[in-house]
Amino acid sequence: MSDELVEVVADRLVRLVPPEATILIAVSGGTDSLALLDLLQLGAARHRRPMRVVHVDHGIDPSSASVAQSVMQHAADRGLAIDVLTLELGPNTSETRARRARRTALRELLGRVDHGVIALGHHADDQIETVLLRVLRGSGPAGLAGMASRRGPWIRPLLEIPQAALVAHCRARDLSPWQDPANRDPRHLRSWLRTVALPLLKEKLPDVEARLAGVATQAATLRQGVNALPEALESLAFRVELVGFSVAAPTLIGYSSGLRTMVLGALGRRFGVPLGAVRRTAILKLVQGQRSGAEVWISPALTVELAFGRLHFRPSAPSESGEQALAEGGEQLHGTHRLHVTRRSADVLPERTSDETWLALGAYRVRPPRPGDRIHPIGGTGRRSVTVLLAEAHVPAGRRSQWPVVVLGTDLATIVWIPGICRSIVNIPEVGEEALHVTCDLT
């Protein structure tokens, strides 16, 4: 065992995630993931992150049940809790389908863990294979950067470590990894690259792996620069919104084709969505149509909307936001909004337009806007349409149906507050009176 390797991995983990993160270590039972588990456990005193193990039993190989038992034993030997996710995919499942099913299962588990991230066992050899695979598939410069050490909840603490070092660690620690036959099956493209193509390339180009690693480094540097363009281009007027962000539509479309392609690529990557030629054309047509409120569905992760001369990039499927009671303390979610409630003495009178307010004690509910909704604003002489108020606040049409509306618990038609938009004259407490202090922000 190399103490230096333990320290290197622990230090990388510290750089990748904050102290409060819970590390879900994805362990297949193979060499790479077993080494990852062992190294993270040995370095626990150095990185001080809470950990648990997760194993996905695909149900593809006949030995999958015994592999799951082995991983459970490895977790128990280290005093770590484990989650075993059983998929039952069957022996004819393709590599692509298995990967997607695995990612979906891990994401579902992640949703039940506060501040959770998933540690994967990808190493330097995997990175080289990934770059070569993307070259063969015709990837652009951004794709040639390969895998990132962290992307969203996925972290790769071993990404710069060669597999030979992990194999040596397992031998030194007397660990017996499972050898997945699919990893050597040339029917799978990545396995063919590993077992056939790369060995042949090395016969002619002994330093081919170093060359591919150099390609990844150069592409990563280029991608980093391109990703900074939206904020760096002042004319683009990049603006973070309540959900997602927006840019000046005429400016973006006025850029040269090459610059526009780079900027759109950077914007799409913030949602993990590649914007190829077809998707870029759809966005261009959206702007050329000049119809405010029009939108184009790009993917399950991204919708682009034209509103008030700006292109708004936001998730396609925001959280459901049905009616719910407003708690008298703590926090709760309403769609993409997070409401925080505390009960204490009111120290100021509510403002008409604010993301915080005071409510006289009582029962309240939170619901989405409804057709015909109207509110009597503080300082107003009559009732205003909620739809008009949201439009006047330049809330894109695609966001309005998700906006929280706080109403009386006894009369759902009486609107008390629309966070950030308007406070009504209803149930305003006196200064010094015990009341509910409510703030609203976004997840």
C-alpha positions as CSV (number, residue, x, y, z in Angstrom):
1,M,0.0,0.0,0.0
2,S,1.3,3.5,-0.9
3,D,0.6,6.1,1.9
4,E,1.3,8.7,-0.8
5,L,-1.5,7.4,-3.0
6,V,-3.9,7.5,0.0
7,E,-2.9,11.2,0.7
8,V,-3.2,12.1,-3.0
9,V,-6.8,10.8,-3.3
10,A,-7.9,12.3,0.0
11,D,-6.5,15.7,-1.0
12,R,-8.3,15.5,-4.3
13,L,-11.5,14.7,-2.6
14,V,-11.1,17.7,-0.4
15,R,-10.7,19.9,-3.5
16,L,-13.7,18.4,-5.2
17,V,-16.4,18.6,-2.5
18,P,-17.2,20.8,0.6
19,P,-16.9,19.4,4.1
20,E,-20.7,18.8,4.5
21,A,-20.9,16.6,1.4
22,T,-21.8,12.9,1.8
23,I,-19.8,10.7,-0.5
24,L,-21.7,7.8,-2.1
25,I,-18.9,5.5,-3.3
26,A,-20.1,3.6,-6.4
27,V,-18.5,0.2,-6.1
28,S,-19.0,-2.4,-8.9
29,G,-16.6,-4.8,-7.2
30,G,-14.0,-4.4,-9.9
31,T,-10.4,-3.2,-9.5
32,D,-11.0,0.5,-10.0
33,S,-14.0,1.0,-7.7
34,L,-12.6,-1.4,-5.0
35,A,-9.4,0.6,-5.0
36,L,-11.4,3.8,-4.7
37,L,-13.4,2.4,-1.8
38,D,-10.2,1.3,0.0
39,L,-8.3,4.5,-0.6
40,L,-11.2,6.8,0.5
41,Q,-11.6,4.7,3.7
42,L,-7.9,4.7,4.5
43,G,-7.8,8.5,3.9
44,A,-11.0,9.2,6.0
45,A,-9.0,10.9,8.8
46,R,-7.5,13.2,6.2
47,H,-10.6,14.2,4.1
48,R,-13.2,13.8,7.0
49,R,-16.2,13.4,4.6
50,P,-19.0,11.0,5.6
51,M,-19.2,8.1,3.3
52,R,-21.5,5.2,2.4
53,V,-21.3,2.6,-0.4
54,V,-23.7,2.0,-3.2
55,H,-23.7,-1.0,-5.5
56,V,-25.8,-1.4,-8.7
57,D,-26.7,-5.0,-9.4
58,H,-27.5,-4.9,-13.1
59,G,-28.7,-8.4,-13.2
60,I,-26.8,-9.0,-16.5
61,D,-24.1,-11.5,-15.5
62,P,-25.1,-14.7,-13.8
63,S,-22.7,-14.0,-11.0
64,S,-24.2,-10.6,-10.2
65,A,-25.8,-11.7,-6.9
66,S,-22.5,-13.1,-5.6
67,V,-20.7,-9.9,-6.6
68,A,-23.3,-7.9,-4.7
69,Q,-22.7,-10.0,-1.6
70,S,-18.9,-9.5,-2.0
71,V,-19.3,-5.7,-2.2
72,M,-21.6,-5.8,0.9
73,Q,-18.9,-7.6,2.8
74,H,-16.3,-5.0,1.7
75,A,-18.5,-2.3,3.1
76,A,-19.1,-4.1,6.3
77,D,-15.4,-4.8,6.8
78,R,-14.9,-1.0,6.7
79,G,-17.9,-0.1,8.9
80,L,-19.7,1.6,6.1
81,A,-23.4,1.5,5.3
82,I,-24.4,0.3,1.8
83,D,-27.3,0.6,-0.6
84,V,-27.7,-2.2,-3.2
85,L,-29.8,-1.2,-6.2
86,T,-31.2,-4.1,-8.1
87,L,-32.1,-3.5,-11.8
88,E,-32.7,-7.0,-13.3
89,L,-31.8,-5.9,-16.9
90,G,-31.1,-9.3,-18.3
91,P,-28.1,-10.8,-20.2
92,N,-28.8,-9.2,-23.6
93,T,-28.7,-5.6,-22.3
94,S,-26.4,-3.3,-24.2
95,E,-23.6,-1.4,-22.7
96,T,-25.3,1.9,-23.4
97,R,-28.6,0.8,-21.8
98,A,-26.9,-0.5,-18.7
99,R,-25.0,2.7,-18.2
100,R,-28.2,4.8,-18.5
101,A,-30.1,2.5,-16.2
102,R,-27.2,2.7,-13.7
103,R,-27.1,6.5,-13.8
104,T,-30.8,6.8,-13.4
105,A,-30.8,4.5,-10.3
106,L,-27.9,6.4,-8.7
107,R,-29.6,9.8,-9.3
108,E,-32.8,8.5,-7.6
109,L,-30.7,7.4,-4.6
110,L,-28.9,10.7,-4.6
111,G,-32.2,12.6,-4.3
112,R,-32.7,11.0,-0.8
113,V,-29.3,12.1,0.5
114,D,-28.6,15.7,1.7
115,H,-25.5,17.2,0.1
116,G,-24.7,13.9,-1.6
117,V,-22.2,13.3,-4.4
118,I,-21.3,10.1,-6.2
119,A,-17.7,9.1,-6.4
120,L,-16.8,7.1,-9.5
121,G,-13.6,5.0,-10.1
122,H,-12.6,6.4,-13.5
123,H,-8.8,6.7,-13.8
124,A,-6.2,8.1,-16.3
125,D,-6.5,5.1,-18.6
126,D,-10.3,5.6,-18.8
127,Q,-9.7,9.2,-19.8
128,I,-7.4,8.2,-22.7
129,E,-10.0,5.7,-23.9
130,T,-12.7,8.4,-23.7
131,V,-10.7,10.9,-25.8
132,L,-9.9,8.3,-28.5
133,L,-13.6,7.2,-28.5
134,R,-14.7,10.8,-29.0
135,V,-12.2,11.4,-31.8
136,L,-13.6,8.4,-33.6
137,R,-17.1,9.6,-33.1
138,G,-16.3,13.0,-34.5
139,S,-16.6,15.0,-31.3
140,G,-15.8,18.7,-31.4
141,P,-13.1,20.5,-29.3
142,A,-15.2,20.6,-26.1
143,G,-15.8,16.9,-26.2
144,L,-12.1,16.1,-26.6
145,A,-11.5,17.5,-23.1
146,G,-12.8,14.1,-21.9
147,M,-14.3,13.5,-18.5
148,A,-14.3,16.2,-15.8
149,S,-13.1,15.6,-12.3
150,R,-16.5,16.9,-11.2
151,R,-19.6,17.5,-13.1
152,G,-22.8,18.1,-11.1
153,P,-23.0,15.3,-8.5
154,W,-20.4,13.1,-10.2
155,I,-16.9,13.2,-8.9
156,R,-13.8,11.3,-10.1
157,P,-11.0,11.4,-7.5
158,L,-8.8,8.9,-9.4
159,L,-9.0,10.6,-12.8
160,E,-5.2,11.5,-13.0
161,I,-4.1,8.1,-11.5
162,P,-3.0,5.3,-13.9
163,Q,-4.8,2.0,-13.6
164,A,-1.5,0.2,-12.9
165,A,-1.2,2.1,-9.6
166,L,-4.7,0.9,-8.6
167,V,-3.9,-2.7,-9.5
168,A,-0.8,-2.5,-7.4
169,H,-2.7,-1.1,-4.5
170,C,-5.3,-3.9,-4.6
171,R,-2.4,-6.5,-4.7
172,A,-0.6,-4.8,-1.8
173,R,-3.8,-4.8,0.2
174,D,-4.7,-8.4,-0.7
175,L,-8.0,-7.3,-2.3
176,S,-9.7,-9.7,-4.8
177,P,-11.6,-7.6,-7.3
178,W,-14.3,-9.1,-9.5
179,Q,-13.2,-9.3,-13.2
180,D,-16.2,-8.2,-15.3
181,P,-16.1,-10.2,-18.5
182,A,-17.7,-7.2,-20.4
183,N,-14.6,-5.2,-19.8
184,R,-12.7,-7.6,-22.2
185,D,-15.5,-8.3,-24.7
186,P,-14.6,-6.7,-28.0
187,R,-18.2,-6.6,-29.0
188,H,-18.4,-3.4,-26.9
189,L,-16.7,-0.5,-28.6
190,R,-14.8,0.8,-25.5
191,S,-13.6,-2.8,-24.8
192,W,-12.5,-3.1,-28.4
193,L,-10.5,0.1,-28.1
194,R,-8.9,-1.2,-24.9
195,T,-8.1,-4.7,-26.0
196,V,-7.5,-4.3,-29.8
197,A,-7.1,-0.8,-31.1
198,L,-4.9,0.8,-28.4
199,P,-2.4,-2.1,-28.4
200,L,-2.1,-1.8,-32.2
201,L,-1.6,1.9,-32.0
202,K,1.1,1.5,-29.4
203,E,3.1,-0.7,-31.8
204,K,3.5,2.2,-34.2
205,L,3.2,5.1,-31.7
206,P,4.6,4.0,-28.3
207,D,3.7,7.4,-26.9
208,V,0.1,7.5,-28.2
209,E,-1.4,7.6,-24.7
210,A,0.7,10.7,-23.8
211,R,-0.4,12.3,-27.1
212,L,-4.1,11.6,-26.3
213,A,-3.6,13.0,-22.8
214,G,-2.2,16.1,-24.4
215,V,-5.2,16.5,-26.6
216,A,-7.4,16.3,-23.6
217,T,-5.4,18.9,-21.8
218,Q,-5.5,21.4,-24.7
219,A,-9.2,20.8,-25.3
220,A,-10.0,21.3,-21.6
221,T,-8.1,24.7,-21.6
222,L,-10.0,25.8,-24.7
223,R,-13.3,24.7,-23.1
224,Q,-12.5,26.6,-19.9
225,G,-12.0,29.8,-21.9
226,V,-15.1,29.3,-24.0
227,N,-17.2,28.6,-20.9
228,A,-16.2,32.0,-19.5
229,L,-17.5,33.9,-22.6
230,P,-21.1,34.6,-21.5
231,E,-19.9,36.7,-18.5
232,A,-16.9,38.1,-20.3
233,L,-18.9,39.5,-23.3
234,E,-20.5,42.7,-21.8
235,S,-22.6,43.2,-24.9
236,L,-24.3,39.8,-24.2
237,A,-25.7,41.2,-20.9
238,F,-25.7,37.8,-19.3
239,R,-28.1,37.8,-16.3
240,V,-28.8,35.1,-13.7
241,E,-32.5,34.6,-13.4
242,L,-34.8,33.1,-10.8
243,V,-34.4,29.8,-12.7
244,G,-31.6,29.6,-15.2
245,F,-30.3,32.7,-16.9
246,S,-30.9,35.0,-19.9
247,V,-29.0,36.9,-22.5
248,A,-29.7,39.7,-24.9
249,A,-31.3,38.0,-27.9
250,P,-30.3,40.6,-30.7
251,T,-26.7,40.7,-29.5
252,L,-26.3,36.9,-29.5
253,I,-27.8,36.6,-33.0
254,G,-25.7,39.5,-34.2
255,Y,-22.4,37.7,-33.5
256,S,-20.5,36.0,-36.2
257,S,-21.4,32.3,-36.8
258,G,-18.2,31.1,-35.1
259,L,-18.6,33.2,-32.0
260,R,-22.3,32.5,-31.7
261,T,-21.6,28.7,-31.9
262,M,-19.1,29.0,-29.1
263,V,-21.4,31.1,-26.9
264,L,-24.4,28.8,-27.4
265,G,-22.2,25.8,-26.7
266,A,-21.1,27.4,-23.4
267,L,-24.7,28.2,-22.4
268,G,-25.9,24.7,-23.2
269,R,-23.1,23.1,-21.2
270,R,-24.4,24.8,-18.1
271,F,-27.4,22.5,-18.4
272,G,-25.3,19.6,-19.5
273,V,-27.0,19.9,-23.0
274,P,-24.9,19.9,-26.2
275,L,-26.2,22.5,-28.7
276,G,-25.4,21.1,-32.1
277,A,-26.3,22.6,-35.5
278,V,-30.0,21.5,-35.4
279,R,-30.6,22.9,-31.9
280,R,-28.7,26.2,-32.7
281,T,-30.9,26.6,-35.8
282,A,-34.0,26.2,-33.7
283,I,-32.9,28.9,-31.3
284,L,-32.0,31.2,-34.2
285,K,-35.5,30.8,-35.7
286,L,-37.0,31.5,-32.3
287,V,-35.3,34.9,-32.2
288,Q,-36.0,35.7,-35.9
289,G,-39.7,35.0,-35.2
290,Q,-39.7,38.0,-32.7
291,R,-42.7,36.6,-30.9
292,S,-42.4,37.3,-27.2
293,G,-43.4,34.3,-25.1
294,A,-42.5,31.8,-27.8
295,E,-40.2,29.0,-26.7
296,V,-38.4,26.0,-28.1
297,W,-38.1,22.7,-26.2
298,I,-34.4,21.6,-26.6
299,S,-34.3,18.6,-24.3
300,P,-35.8,17.3,-21.1
301,A,-33.2,19.5,-19.3
302,L,-33.5,22.7,-21.3
303,T,-36.1,25.0,-22.8
304,V,-35.3,28.3,-24.4
305,E,-37.8,31.2,-24.4
306,L,-37.8,34.6,-26.1
307,A,-39.3,37.2,-23.8
308,F,-38.9,41.0,-23.7
309,G,-35.9,40.9,-26.1
310,R,-34.0,38.3,-24.1
311,L,-33.4,34.6,-24.5
312,H,-34.2,32.8,-21.3
313,F,-32.5,29.4,-20.7
314,R,-34.3,27.3,-18.1
315,P,-35.1,23.7,-17.2
316,S,-37.8,22.1,-19.3
317,A,-39.4,20.2,-16.5
318,P,-39.6,22.4,-13.4
319,S,-40.8,20.7,-10.2
320,E,-44.5,20.3,-9.7
321,S,-46.0,23.0,-7.6
322,G,-49.4,22.1,-6.4
323,E,-51.3,23.6,-3.5
324,Q,-49.9,23.1,0.0
325,A,-50.3,24.5,3.5
326,L,-47.8,27.2,4.5
327,A,-45.9,25.9,7.6
328,E,-45.6,28.1,10.7
329,G,-41.9,27.4,10.9
330,G,-39.0,26.0,8.9
331,E,-38.7,25.8,5.1
332,Q,-40.7,24.2,2.3
333,L,-40.5,23.9,-1.5
334,H,-42.9,25.2,-4.0
335,G,-41.7,24.3,-7.4
336,T,-38.3,25.9,-7.8
337,H,-38.9,28.3,-4.9
338,R,-38.0,27.7,-1.3
339,L,-40.0,29.4,1.4
340,H,-38.5,30.1,4.8
341,V,-40.9,30.8,7.7
342,T,-40.2,32.0,11.3
343,R,-42.6,33.1,14.0
344,R,-41.5,36.2,15.8
345,S,-42.4,39.8,16.5
346,A,-42.8,42.0,13.4
347,D,-40.1,44.7,13.3
348,V,-41.2,46.6,10.2
349,L,-44.3,46.9,8.0
350,P,-44.4,44.8,4.8
351,E,-43.2,46.3,1.6
352,R,-45.3,46.2,-1.6
353,T,-42.6,44.5,-3.7
354,S,-40.1,42.3,-1.9
355,D,-38.9,38.7,-1.6
356,E,-39.8,38.8,2.1
357,T,-42.9,39.8,4.1
358,W,-44.8,39.7,7.4
359,L,-48.1,37.8,7.8
360,A,-50.5,38.1,10.7
361,L,-50.8,34.8,12.5
362,G,-53.3,32.5,10.8
363,A,-53.7,29.7,8.3
364,Y,-52.3,30.2,4.8
365,R,-51.8,28.1,1.8
366,V,-49.4,28.3,-1.2
367,R,-50.6,27.5,-4.7
368,P,-49.8,28.3,-8.4
369,P,-51.5,31.3,-10.1
370,R,-55.0,30.7,-11.4
371,P,-56.9,32.3,-14.3
372,G,-58.6,35.4,-13.1
373,D,-56.5,35.8,-10.0
374,R,-56.4,39.4,-8.7
375,I,-54.7,41.1,-5.7
376,H,-55.3,44.4,-3.9
377,P,-51.8,45.8,-3.5
378,I,-50.5,47.8,-0.6
379,G,-51.0,51.5,-1.5
380,G,-53.2,50.6,-4.5
381,T,-56.8,51.8,-5.1
382,G,-58.1,48.6,-6.7
383,R,-57.3,45.1,-7.5
384,R,-54.7,44.1,-10.1
385,S,-54.5,41.1,-12.3
386,V,-51.8,38.6,-11.2
387,T,-51.0,37.8,-14.8
388,V,-50.4,41.4,-15.6
389,L,-48.2,41.9,-12.6
390,L,-46.0,39.0,-13.5
391,A,-45.7,40.3,-17.0
392,E,-44.8,43.8,-15.8
393,A,-42.1,42.2,-13.6
394,H,-40.7,40.6,-16.8
395,V,-41.3,37.1,-15.6
396,P,-41.1,34.9,-18.8
397,A,-44.4,33.3,-19.7
398,G,-43.0,29.8,-19.2
399,R,-42.2,30.7,-15.5
400,R,-45.5,32.3,-14.5
401,S,-47.4,29.1,-14.0
402,Q,-44.8,28.0,-11.4
403,W,-44.8,31.2,-9.3
404,P,-46.0,30.8,-5.7
405,V,-49.1,32.6,-4.6
406,V,-49.8,32.8,-0.8
407,V,-53.5,32.9,0.0
408,L,-55.8,32.7,3.0
409,G,-56.2,29.1,4.3
410,T,-60.0,29.8,4.6
411,D,-60.4,31.5,1.2
412,L,-58.1,30.3,-1.5
413,A,-59.2,33.2,-3.8
414,T,-57.9,35.9,-1.4
415,I,-54.3,36.5,-2.3
416,V,-52.0,37.8,0.5
417,W,-48.6,37.8,-1.2
418,I,-46.9,37.1,-4.5
419,P,-43.2,36.8,-3.6
420,G,-41.0,39.4,-5.2
421,I,-44.1,40.8,-7.1
422,C,-46.8,42.2,-4.8
423,R,-48.0,42.3,-1.2
424,S,-51.7,42.8,-0.6
425,I,-53.4,44.8,2.1
426,V,-54.7,41.6,3.7
427,N,-53.5,40.4,7.1
428,I,-50.8,43.0,7.7
429,P,-49.5,42.7,11.3
430,E,-48.7,45.7,13.6
431,V,-45.1,46.4,14.4
432,G,-44.3,44.5,17.6
433,E,-47.1,42.0,17.1
434,E,-46.2,38.3,16.9
435,A,-46.3,37.3,13.3
436,L,-44.9,35.0,10.6
437,H,-41.8,36.3,8.8
438,V,-41.6,34.7,5.3
439,T,-38.8,34.9,2.8
440,C,-38.6,33.3,-0.6
441,D,-35.6,32.2,-2.6
442,L,-34.8,29.4,-5.1
443,T,-33.4,26.0,-4.9
